[in-house]
Amino acid sequence: MPKQIRWINRPAGSNWGEFGVDDQLGRLNLITAKKLREGLAEVIDGKVFCLSLPLDLPGGSVLNRRRHQPLTVPTYRGATPNVNYPLAGDGITATDIINDDILTIPTHYSTHWDALAHMGQMFDADGDGVAEPVFYNGYRAGEHVGLICEPGDSSASVCCRSPYLGIEHVAATGLQGRGVLVDIEAHLGPGRTIVTFAVLQQILEADAIDVREGDILCLHTGFAQALVEFGGEPDAEALRQRGAELDGRDPALLNWISETGIAAIAADNLGVEAMPPATPAVCSAAMPLHEHCLFKLGMPLGELWHLTPLARYLSARRRHAFLLTAPPLRMPGAVGSPTTPVATV
């Protein structure tokens, strides 16, 4: 039996249905076997860069008061914590010493991917004249994407797990392909700048950067490097003056993202786009680039990646492309995930 389409209307400029009625990968479908071979072909020196911040950075809740620093606690054997625990304490003849712990971390705290379930829009997808909460490819909150809890949870529990569009679908691809780095800081400096398409195009042309369909675009602004230098005690005012951000209200920029066919965007700043953006005259998305990428195109967004060492290495060799391997955690239903991206050059 053919699958029922979930929408009659689709947003202007979206690709809903183009990868299939039940697609949950969006633009990641463009990372084909050919694209992976293109990424592999960029490995020349055999050098590896970790693109993740230490996951306890930025430190505190300066960047987002709702996201708190990771917490590590031990597992327990009865009332005894599993910290330097001698197995001989279990009444067996053994020399082993055990450490075992539990990590609690907000999925968007440090270096991470946004899942397609991270952000939707109020949109009349079914044509009944009433806007409803809708996500990429017409999945609807409450029916397909919403809050669900495991059996046994108390009624007071609130769990954010998405049965569709969760980060596990991204993880299952391995998320490996050709990365291309745009060194915005090298052209505009470390200060806060709003980058329009005209500015981005000038940088691409000046550096002769070849952006291809299926590429993962990485934007270096120096923001994450500042977090490293603050050492877990970030200065909120200093950070407000640091790092370039894309202008999500620039239609030329959004059109370029659509036309290039890039598969994903990752930046070393807090949200890829300027937040808050310029206020429009009519009610619209507060985060228009997130709307365009996550909601319309099905493009994951990476944030707070540590790109400075890679940017400096590539710049010294007049290179821009590399093999990128960046799967998130395979956590079913999660709306985002920490990641440890690796660039191989």
N, C-alpha and C positions, 0 to 999 in steps of 0.2 A: 504494500500500500504506500503511495507517495506521501511524503511528509507534508503537513499543513503549514503553509506560510503564516508567520505570526503578525504580518503587517500588510497594510494596504498602501499607506503613505511611507515614504522613507525620506530622511532629511536631505535637503539640497547639498550636493557635494559629497554624499556618503557612498560607500561601496557595498551597502547591505545586499546580500544575496549573490554577489558576484563570485564568492568562493563557496557557495552552497547555502541552502536554506538553514542548515544546522551548524554552520561554521562558527567556531569559537576561537580561531587563531588570527583572523584578519590578515594584516599585511605580512605576518610571519610566514604565510603560505608562499611568499615570494623568495624565501630563503630555500632554494632548491639545491639538488645535488651539484648542479653547475655552479651556483653561488658559493657553496662550500669549497669547491675546487679553486674558485677564484681567491677565496680567503687563504687557502693553503699555499697558493702560488705567491702570496705576499710574505711568506716566511723565508727570509734571506739569511739573517744573522743567527737565528736560533736562540734569541734572547727573550726572556719572559718577564712581563710586568704584571704585578698584582694591582688591580685598579680599584680595590676596596679600601675604604678607610678602616682602621680598627673599629669594630662595631660598637665600642663605647663612646665614640665620637659622633656628634659634636660635643657631647657633655651637657648635663643638665637638660633644661627644657626651653632654652632661649629661642631656638628656631621655631618651636611649636609647643605651646604649653600643654597640649593634650598628649604629647608623646614623651614618655619618660625614659630615663637611662636604663639600659639592660640590668637585670637582676639575676645573679647566679646564686643558687642555694644547693645544698647537698641533698641527695636522696638519703633515705634512712633505712637501717636494719633494726626494726622495732623502734626503740627510742634513741638508738645510736647513729649519729651521722656517718655517712660513708666518706670520711675524710681521713686519709692516712690510716685506713682500717686494716688491721692484720687479719687475714683469713684464719689464722690460728685461733682467733677469738670465736670462731664458729665450731670449735671443738674438733678441728681436723688438723692433721699434720701437714702444714704448708708454710711456705716462706713469703707468700704474696702479700703485697700492701695495695689496697684498693682506694681509688678516688672516683667518685661518680656524682655528677651534678645535674641540675635542672636550670635551663636558661629561659628567662622570660624577657622578650624584647618586642616592642611595637614593630610591626612589619615595615613601617616607613620611617624608622628612626634614623638609620644611618644609610650606607650604600644599599640601594634597593631598586626593584622594579615595581611599577604600578601594574596591577592586573587590569584587564578590560572591565572587570566588575567594580573597579575602584570609583568610577564616576560615570553617571548617566545624565539624562536630561528629562525635563517635563516635555513630552511630545505626543501629539495625537497620531500614533502609529496605526491604529485600527480603523481610523476614519469615522469615528462616532462623534467627532466634534469636541471631544473632551481630552485635554492633555493629561497624560499619565506618566509615572516614573518608568522610563524605558532606557535600556542599555544597548550596546552594540548589537547589530543584526536583529533588533526587535525583541530581544529578551526583556521581559517585564518584571519589575519588582513585585514581590508578593506572589507571582505565579512561577517565574523562572529564576529571578535573582532577588534574594531578600534575606532576611534574618531567619536562620534555622538553628535549632538547638538539638543536641544529642539526647536520646532517651535517658531519662533519669535526672536531667537537669531540673533544678528547682524553678518554680514559676517566676522567681525574681531574677533568674539568669537571663542575660542577653548575649547571644552569640552571633558574631558576624561571619557567616559562612555562606558562600554562594554556590548552589548546586550547578550553576552554569557560569561560564566565563571566569572561573577561578584560576589562580596562578598555576595550578598543576598542569594545565594544558600547555602553557608556555614551557614549563620544566620538561615535559615529555618530549619536546622537540630537541632538547640538548642545547638549543639556542647558540649555534656556532655558525660563523660566516665571516664575510668581509667587513671589517670595521674601517671607517675613514674618519680621521680626526681633523677638526677645524680649530686652529689655535686662535681664538678670538682675543685672548689676553695679549698675544704678541703684537696685535695690530692696534688694539684700543686701550691697552694698559689695564691695571688691576682695579680701577674705579668702577662704580656702578654705571652701566650704560644700557640703554634700551636699544636692541638690535633689530632694525627693520630689514626687509628683504634687500633693499638697496645696499645697505651696509654689508650684509652677509654676502651678497653677490660680489661686491668689491673685494672681499677677503678671499672668496673662492677663486676669483680671476687672478688676483695678485699672487696667490700661492699655487696656481695651476692645479687645483684639486679636482679630481675626477670622481664625481658622485654618480653612482650607478643604481639601477633598479635592484632592490633586494639588499642594499647596503644598510649597515647600522651606523647612523651618524652620531659621532661623539663630539661634544662641544666643550672646549677647555676655556675656562674663564679665570681660574686661579682661586675660586671661592673655597673649594675643599682644601687646598693647600693652606689657606688661612686658618681653617679649622685645625689642621695638624699643628700649625705654629702656635695656636692658642693652648694646645695641650690639654683639652678637656675643660677649660674655663673660658668659654667664648665671650667676647665683648659684643653685646647686642648692637650698640651704636656703631662700632667699627664695621661690623658685618653688614649693616644697612648701606654702607658706602662701598661695599666690595662686590665685584663680579658683574659681568654682563648678563643680561636676560633677554630672551626673544620677545618681540612685540606680538603678542597673541591677537591683537586687534588689527594687524596689518594683513589685508586680504591678499596682497601679492605674496606674502610669506606663506600663508596657508595654501594658496594655489600652487606654489613651488613644491611644498611638501607632498601635495597630491600628485603633481605631474612627474616628479622624480621617481616615485615608486619606492622610496626608502622604506625599509621594513620596521624600523624602530629608531627612536632618538634617545640618547643618554647624555646627560650633562653633569658637570661637577658642582652645579649650584643647587639651590633648594627646590626649585619647581620647574626648571627649564624655561618657563615663561615669566614675564614680569608679573609680580603679585603685590598689591592689587593692580590690575591693568587700568588703562584710561577708562573712565566711566562713559558708557554709551548713552545716547539720547533715549533709547527704548530698553525695555526689560530684555535681557539676553544672558548668556553664560557669563558668570563671574570669572571663569578661567577658560577663555575661548580656545587656546591652543590645546588644552586637555579635552575640551569638547570635540575639536576637530580630529585629534589623534585617537583618543580612547573610544569616543562615542560614535564618530562617523566612519573612521577608517579602520578601526581595530588595530591600532599601533601602540604597543607597550611603550611606556616612558620610564627611563632610568634617571635617578636623581642621586646627588651627593656621591658621584663616582670620583675617585682620586686619580686625576688624569695628568697632573703636572710632570711627574718623572717621565711618563711616556711622551708627552708633548715635547719636552726638552730633547729627548733622545731622537725623536723623529725629525725635529727641526734641524738638528746638527747634521743630519744625513739627507736633508731635503726630501723626506718621505712623508707620506700621509696615511697610507693604508697598511693594514695588518690583519692577522687572523684573530678574531675575537671569539672567546668562549665564555658565555655568561648565563648559564642556567640558574633560575631561582630555585628555592626549596620546593620539593614536590609535595606541598601541603594542600590536600583537597579543600576547595572552597575558599582559600585565603584570597583576600582582595589586594594583596601585595606581598612582597617577600624580600628579606635580605638576600644579597647575592655577593659572590666573590668573583668579579669578572677577571679574566686573564687575557692579556694581549701578548701574542707571540709574534715577534718581528724577525 
